[in-house]
Amino acid sequence: MGASSRQHIDAAQQVSTLRSGDDLIIKVDGHFGFSVHKEFRSAYEEALKNAPPRRYVIDLKLTDYMDSSALGMLLVMRDHVGEQAEISLVNANSEIRSILDISNFHKIFNVA
């Protein structure tokens, strides 16, 4: 990651982004579900308007719950940013990791 970075936190403080070089880190705090769909989508759409990131990192460290709409949002993101972009889902707790495993998301995303 480069020396220059920019951070944005939305008004609800649930979705935040950090841009550093070719990386866009998106953090979801608390419940990752339909209630944050606009903020989540804006996070990666805004990045695509400028110099598109090559790597997207979805940091789930502060995420305590993920529902099926979050899985759908991740799939929409994959379609929107294109298959050439690397998307990683990181720092998931054991419950969320289980959801990702059952959903076979390790076949679509890098799950670490």
C-alpha positions as CSV (number, residue, x, y, z in Angstrom):
1,M,0.0,0.0,0.0
2,G,1.3,3.4,-0.9
3,A,1.9,6.4,1.3
4,S,-1.1,8.4,0.2
5,S,-4.5,7.2,1.5
6,R,-7.9,8.7,1.8
7,Q,-10.6,7.6,4.3
8,H,-14.3,8.1,4.1
9,I,-16.9,7.2,6.7
10,D,-20.6,7.5,5.8
11,A,-23.1,9.3,8.0
12,A,-24.4,6.1,9.6
13,Q,-20.8,5.1,10.5
14,Q,-21.5,1.5,9.3
15,V,-19.6,1.5,6.0
16,S,-16.1,3.1,5.7
17,T,-13.6,3.1,3.0
18,L,-9.8,3.5,2.8
19,R,-8.1,4.0,-0.5
20,S,-4.4,3.3,-0.7
21,G,-2.7,2.9,-4.0
22,D,-4.4,0.1,-6.0
23,D,-6.3,-1.1,-2.9
24,L,-9.8,-0.2,-1.8
25,I,-10.6,-1.4,1.7
26,I,-14.3,-1.4,2.7
27,K,-15.2,-2.0,6.3
28,V,-18.7,-2.9,7.5
29,D,-19.4,-2.2,11.2
30,G,-22.1,-4.2,12.9
31,H,-25.0,-5.7,10.8
32,F,-24.1,-6.4,7.2
33,G,-27.5,-6.5,5.6
34,F,-30.0,-4.6,3.4
35,S,-29.9,-1.6,5.7
36,V,-26.4,-0.7,4.4
37,H,-26.9,-1.6,0.7
38,K,-26.8,2.0,-0.5
39,E,-23.6,2.9,1.5
40,F,-21.9,-0.4,0.5
41,R,-22.7,0.1,-3.2
42,S,-21.5,3.8,-3.1
43,A,-18.3,2.7,-1.5
44,Y,-17.1,0.8,-4.6
45,E,-19.0,2.9,-7.2
46,E,-17.2,6.1,-6.1
47,A,-13.8,4.4,-6.4
48,L,-14.6,3.3,-10.0
49,K,-15.3,6.9,-11.1
50,N,-11.6,7.8,-10.6
51,A,-8.8,5.3,-11.0
52,P,-10.4,1.9,-10.5
53,P,-8.8,-0.2,-7.8
54,R,-7.2,-3.5,-8.7
55,R,-7.8,-5.0,-5.3
56,Y,-10.9,-4.7,-3.2
57,V,-10.7,-5.8,0.5
58,I,-13.9,-6.3,2.4
59,D,-12.8,-6.1,6.0
60,L,-15.3,-7.9,8.2
61,K,-13.5,-7.5,11.5
62,L,-16.2,-5.2,13.0
63,T,-19.1,-7.1,11.3
64,D,-21.1,-9.1,13.8
65,Y,-23.9,-10.3,11.5
66,M,-24.3,-11.1,7.8
67,D,-27.5,-12.0,6.1
68,S,-28.4,-13.2,2.6
69,S,-28.8,-9.7,1.3
70,A,-25.1,-9.1,2.1
71,L,-24.2,-12.2,0.1
72,G,-26.2,-10.7,-2.8
73,M,-24.5,-7.4,-2.4
74,L,-21.1,-9.1,-2.7
75,L,-22.2,-10.9,-5.9
76,V,-23.5,-7.6,-7.4
77,M,-20.2,-6.0,-6.5
78,R,-18.3,-8.8,-8.3
79,D,-20.4,-8.2,-11.4
80,H,-20.0,-4.4,-11.2
81,V,-16.2,-4.3,-10.7
82,G,-15.5,-7.1,-13.2
83,E,-13.8,-10.4,-12.9
84,Q,-10.3,-8.9,-13.5
85,A,-10.5,-7.2,-10.0
86,E,-9.3,-9.2,-7.0
87,I,-11.8,-9.2,-4.1
88,S,-10.9,-10.5,-0.7
89,L,-13.1,-11.0,2.3
90,V,-11.0,-10.8,5.4
91,N,-11.2,-10.9,9.2
92,A,-14.6,-12.7,9.4
93,N,-15.6,-14.1,12.7
94,S,-16.4,-17.8,12.9
95,E,-20.2,-17.4,12.4
96,I,-19.7,-15.2,9.2
97,R,-16.9,-17.5,8.0
98,S,-19.3,-20.4,8.3
99,I,-21.9,-18.5,6.2
100,L,-19.3,-17.8,3.5
101,D,-18.2,-21.5,3.5
102,I,-21.7,-22.8,3.2
103,S,-22.4,-20.4,0.4
104,N,-19.2,-21.5,-1.4
105,F,-17.9,-17.9,-1.6
106,H,-14.4,-19.2,-1.5
107,K,-14.9,-20.3,-5.1
108,I,-15.7,-16.7,-6.1
109,F,-13.7,-14.5,-3.7
110,N,-10.5,-14.8,-1.8
111,V,-11.6,-15.6,1.8
112,A,-9.0,-15.1,4.4
